[in-house]
Amino acid sequence: MKMERDFHMMKGDNEFSYAKNSRVQKRAVLAAKAIVEKAVREVCIDLHPQSMVIADLGCSFGANTLLFISEVITTICEDHNNTNKESPMEIQFFLNDLPSNDFNHIFQSLEQLEQSTTQDCACKGLQPPLHFVAGLPGSFYTRLFPYNSVHLFHSSMSIMWLSQVPEHLDGSMNEGNIHIGVTTPPSVAKLYQNQFEKDFSRFLQMRCMEIVPGGRMVLTVAGRKSKEVFNAGGTTMIFELLSQGLRTLVAESRIAKEKLDSFNIPLYCPSADELKQLVQQCELLDISDIQLFEIDGNPMDDSEPAGTSVTQTAGQSMSASLRAAMESLISSHFGKCILEELFAVFACNFTSYIESDIEKSGITVITLYLQAKR
């Protein structure tokens, strides 16, 4: 598995696309909204940039990407119009993701963004700042920008994705599991932990080269409340149910057991303490704030009607949401022929689960607010 080649959210606007199945990720963006607004204001006040450079790392595409841009523009519009009327600010947005991301979807949505932001500012009697949007393909585990060039880094629900399957995780070491599951050996969980530490440390190292002195970062990641690596709440539950679905296909001889045993998802949900420790080891960043949020893990739209089949609908919605994120990795390893059956089995498993234990479907997210030392 090669992440830059094989991994991307599902493209387009069809029923299984990320654009149609990213409500949980939207809740994470909204949970961190106040921190993002604070970061934007503090950059304006402390650094007074005439041209502010902002990078959204792991931007994906769709409404969530545009939501972040809109939040920034609105915040600057409200503050800068009132305090710096004679010194207009310009903003350069860089939207970063792996090369296989659907950047065309973003570019095709920019006209809609312009119309909505102009209208929102006009309603308040304000003029939106001049802004520019560019796509930047590449892994955020590498250098992306020149030295001291970015004022604000943002990332939401992306940094828990590792650069690769953990090193030295081979063969049947994690037999019957695709992640850190109930029967995962502690040695395998440690490999996941080590890979995250290596990747996140490198992420911080790269960003510290690129950020201006005093610049800010707002990083939101799917994490865990527990210090216990085996308990990441709803995230652990989702991957356990997906593992069950794959084991069902093995039992039906739809896929080979060896194929399942060699598949491991490159994702790790850190605790707040792990994140703090790695930031402190970096020594180039101060932690301004760290907050934990428990967001609703139900992917259904709040407007969807409740009824006797609500759990079945939730199962189908969760299946579509997971497929939007995971299809590229699963199809590259197992082939596309199992997708329909696998996600149908997952939907049934999820429905059965929430009928008995809906309280455990919440997703823990952690938002780090960092400042580069001067």
N, C-alpha and C positions, 0 to 999 in steps of 0.2 A: 504493500500500500504506500503510495506517494501522495501526501496531502495536496501539494500544489497541482498535481495532475488529476487526482481522483475526487477531491472534496469540493462541493459547492452546494448551496441551497438550491432547491429545484426552481428552474427558471420559468419565466413567462407568467401567464395569468390563468392557467387551467385549475381544475379543482384540487390538484395536489401540489400546486406551486407554493413557494414561500410567501409570495405576495398575498395569497388568499388564506394562509395558515400560519400566521405569526402573531396571534393575539397575546399569547403568554409573554413573548418578547416585548410587545408594546407595553404591557404592564410594568415590565422592568424599566423601560425608558421613562415612563411616567413616574415611577417610584423615585427615580433619581433626578427628577426635573428641578427641584429646588436647589440641589447641589450644583447642577450644571449652571443654573442662572447665577448662583453665587460666584462660581468660578469665572464666568464671563465678566461679571461686574468687577471682580477684584483684579482681573487682568487689565481692564480699562482704567481703573483707578490707580493701580500701582505702576503699570508699565507705559501707559499712555501711547499705545501703538497707533500710528497713523494708518498703517495697513496691518490688520490682524490676520495671522495665519492660523487656521484651525484644521486639525486632522481628525477624521473619524475612522478609527482602525477596526477592521472587520465590519464594514458598513452594511454588507449585504445589499438589499435593494427593496423597493416597495415603500409603503406608507411610513414605516418606522424610520427609515433613512431620512425621508423628507421631514418627519416630525422633529428630529434633532436639529436639522438646518433651520426649520421654522422657529423653534424655540430660541435659538441663538440670535437670529435676525430680530425677532420681536423684543428680546431683552435689550439688545443694543439700540434698537429703534426707540424704545421707551426712555432709556437712560441718556443716550448720547444726544438725542434731539433736545432734551431739556437742559443739558449742561454744556454742550459744545456745539452750539448752533453754527458758529463761524468756522469750525474745524471738522468737516465731515470725515467720517471714518470709512475706510474700505475694508472688505473682508474677503480673504481667499480661503475657500473650503477645499480641502483635499479629501476625497472619499477613497479609502483604501480597502482592498480585499484581495483574495487570491485571483490569479489571472482568469480562472474559469467562472468568476462571479458574473452575474447578468448586469454588466454596466450599461448596456443599451437600454434596459428598462429604466434605469435612473435617468439617463439623458432624455429619454422620451417623456419623462414625468416633470422635467424642469419647468416647462411652460405653465403647467398647472400650479407648481409651487410659486412661480412668480406672480401669478394672478391672485392666489390666496394671500400671500404675504403683503402684496401691495394693497389689497382690499382691507386686510386686518389693520394695517398701519393707518390707512386713510380714515377708517372709522374712528380712530383716536386723534385725528388731525395731525398725524406725523408722517414723515417721509422715511421709507426704509433705506438703510445704508446701501451704497453700491457694493455688490457682492459678485463673486465669481466662483464657479464650481468646476472642479476638474477631477477626473478619475485617476487613481494611482494603483495599478495592479502590482502585487508582490506580497510576500509573507512578512508579517510584522515581527517575525523573529530575525529579520535582517535589517540592515540600514535602509531607510527610505527617503531621508531628507538631508540636506546640507547641515553642517554644524550651526547651532544657535539660530535656527530659522523658524521654529514653531512656537507660538504663544500658548496654545491650548491643545492638548491631546484628549480625545474622548474615545471610549470603547464600551460597548454594551453587549453583554452575553456572547463574548467571543474569546476572551483570553483563557477560558477553561478548556478550549480546544488546543491540544498539544501539537507540537511540530511534527510528531511522528508517533507511531505505536511505541510504548516504552522500550528502551534498549534492553536487550537480553531476554525479552519476553517471547519465547519460542514454543512451537509445537503444542503439546497438551498441558503446559504448565497451568493454564487456567481452564481446565477441561469442563466443557458444558456451559461456560460463561462467556459473555462478550464484553464484560466490564468488571467492576469490582462488585461481585455478587455474593450471595449468601454462602456459597461453598468455595469462594476464592481463597486460596492460601495466603496467609499474611505476607509471604515473600513476594507474591505477585502485587499485592496492594502497595508494598514498599517500592517496587519498580515504578508503579504509577506515580507515587509520591516523589520519587527521585527525578523522574522525567519532568514533572511540573516544576520542581525547584530549579532545575537546569534551564527550562524554557522561560519561566517568569523572570529569573535573574538576567537572562540574556535580553529579554524584552525591555527590562528596566535599563540595562546598560546601553542599548541602542537608543532609547528615547532620551536618556540623559545627555547623549552626544548631540541630539537634534533640537532639544528644547532650549529656549532662551533663558538666561538667568532670571529667576523669579516667575517663570512660566508655570502653568497649572496642568494637572492631569485629573480626569474623572474617569475611573475605571469601574465598571459594573460587571460582576461575574456571577454565574450560578455557583453557589457554594454550599456550605453546610453549617449548621449551628453546633453540631456535636464535634468534640475532639476526635471521636471514633471515626476512622476513615471509611468504615463499612456502612455508615449511616448518614447519607446525604438526602434523607427525606424523600420527597416526591421524585427526585431525579433517580435515586437508587431504585425506587419502585418501578419506574418506567422502563429502565434497562433490564430489570429482572423479568418483567413481563415480556419484553422483546426476546430475551434469552429463552423463555419458556416457549414462545412461538417457534423459534428456530429448532428447539429440541423436539417439538411436535413434528416438524418437517423431517427431522432425522429419523424419528420413530416410524414415519410413513415412507421412508426411503426416498424422499424427495431431494434430500441433500445428504452428502456423506458426512459422517461424524467427524472425520479428520478435517473437513472443510470448516465445520463449526468451530472446532478446537483451535484452529489457526486464525480465527477472526477475533480481533480485540479492538474496541472503539477507543481512539486516541483522545480521551476526554477525562479531566480530573476536576472534581469540585473541592476547592480548598476551604479551610476554615479561616476565620478572621485572624486567629493567632499566627497561622502559617503565612498569611499575606503580610502581616505586620513584621514578622521576623525577617522575611526576604527584603522588604523595603528598608528596614534598618541595616541589614547587611550591605545594601547598595551604598549607603552613606552619602548619597548625593541628593536625597529627597527628604522632605519633612512631611509627616502625615498630619494634614490639617483636620481631617475628619474621617471616620469610618463608621458606616451604618449598615445594619442588617435589616432586611425587609423580608417578610413572608408574603409572597404574592400568590394569588389564586392560580393553581395549576390546571384548572378546567379550561380547555381551549375554546369552549363555546362562547359565542357572542352573548352579552348580557340581554340582548333583545330577543334571543331565541326563546320560544315559548316553552314553559315547563309542562309536564304531563306524565302519563304513565310510562312513556318511552324515553324519558329524559336521560336515563342512564345509558340506554342504547345509543342515543344521539351523541352523548358525551364520549362514548367509546369510539364512535365513528370519527368525531372531531379530533380526538387525541391521536387516533391512527393517522389521519390526514396530516396533522401537525408534525408528528414524528417522521412520517414519510417525507415531508417537505425538507427536513433536515438530514435524514439518513439515507435516502434512496441512492444518492451518488456513491456512497461508500459500500452499501450492501450490493448494489448491482455490479460494481467493479470487482467484488470478491466472489459473489455467488452467481452472478448473471441476472438478467432481468426477468427470467422466466418464473422466479419464485415470488416476485413482488406482490402480486394481487393476493395470492394465498396467504403469504406471511402477514400482511397488514390486516387481512380479514380475521385471521386467528388472533392477532394482537387486539383488535377492536373487541372481540368477544372476551378475551382475558381481562381487558381493562374494564369492560362493563361489569363483569362478575366481581372484580375487585372493589370498585367504588360502591357497588350495592351493599357491600359489607363493611367498607372502611374508607368512606369518602374523605374523612378528616386528614388522611395521610397524603392527599394529592397536592398539598401546597409545595411551592418551590421557594427555597431560600436563596436570596440574592444578596450580595455584599457589594457596597459601593465604597471605593477608596477615593478620597480627595487628597491629592498630593501637590506639593509645591517644590519646584526646583530651587536648591540653595543658590544664593547669589555669590 
